[in-house]
Amino acid sequence: MTRKAQLQVHLDAKLANDFAAAITTAQTSESEVLREMVQDYVERQKVDSNYRQFLEDKVARGRDEVAAGEAVAVDDAERMFAERRDLALKASRS
């Protein structure tokens, strides 16, 4: 079932004139342009919402790891990887 809605858009005179000129040049209708814009906006919001959920889940996992004592301090991680780099360099020279 198709639901119809009407929108009333308030534009300043210059923007309204520019929009009308662009519509004429594109040989389309105001309704078609606005439908496409609304559809694009809705799709962007879905993508943004999915990404936001991904980030929230990632942060929650990180907090759980910290609470469980599974996190490594930055200084410790840097030290550990410096040691690994040194060992790898020594091994590559042998």
C-alpha positions in Angstrom: 0.0 0.0 0.0 1.4 3.3 -1.0 1.2 6.1 1.5 1.2 9.6 0.2 2.4 12.6 2.1 2.8 16.3 1.3 5.7 18.4 2.3 5.8 22.1 2.5 9.3 23.5 2.0 10.2 27.1 2.9 13.1 28.5 0.7 14.4 31.9 0.4 13.6 33.6 -3.0 17.1 33.1 -4.6 17.3 29.4 -3.6 13.7 28.8 -4.9 14.5 30.5 -8.2 17.8 28.5 -8.5 15.9 25.3 -7.8 13.3 26.1 -10.4 16.0 26.8 -13.0 17.8 23.6 -12.1 14.6 21.6 -12.5 13.9 23.2 -15.9 17.4 22.4 -17.0 17.2 18.8 -15.8 13.8 18.4 -17.4 12.4 16.8 -14.3 9.9 17.7 -11.6 10.3 19.2 -8.2 8.5 16.2 -6.8 10.9 13.7 -8.4 14.0 15.6 -7.2 12.6 15.8 -3.6 11.6 12.1 -3.7 15.2 11.2 -4.7 16.7 13.5 -2.0 14.5 12.0 0.7 15.3 8.5 -0.4 19.0 9.3 -0.4 18.7 10.8 3.1 16.9 7.7 4.5 19.5 5.4 3.0 22.4 7.5 4.5 20.7 7.3 7.9 20.5 3.5 7.7 24.2 3.3 6.8 25.1 5.8 9.6 23.0 3.8 12.0 24.6 0.5 11.1 28.1 2.0 11.5 27.2 3.6 14.8 26.0 0.3 16.1 29.2 -1.4 14.9 31.3 1.2 16.9 29.1 0.9 20.0 29.5 -2.9 19.9 33.3 -2.5 19.4 33.5 -0.2 22.4 31.4 -2.6 24.5 33.7 -5.5 23.7 36.7 -3.3 24.6 35.2 -2.4 27.9 34.4 -6.0 28.6 38.0 -7.0 27.9 39.2 -4.2 30.3 36.8 -5.4 33.0 38.0 -9.0 32.6 41.7 -7.9 32.9 42.4 -8.8 29.3 43.6 -5.4 28.2 47.2 -4.4 27.8 48.4 -1.0 28.7 49.8 1.1 25.8 53.3 1.3 27.3 53.4 -2.5 27.8 52.2 -3.1 24.2 54.8 -0.7 22.8 57.5 -2.4 24.8 56.4 -5.9 23.8 56.3 -5.0 20.1 59.7 -3.2 20.3 61.1 -6.5 21.7 59.4 -8.4 18.8 60.8 -5.9 16.2 64.3 -6.3 17.7 64.1 -10.1 17.6 62.8 -10.0 14.0 65.6 -7.7 12.9 68.2 -9.9 14.5 66.7 -13.0 12.9 66.7 -11.3 9.5 70.4 -10.4 9.8 71.4 -14.0 10.7 
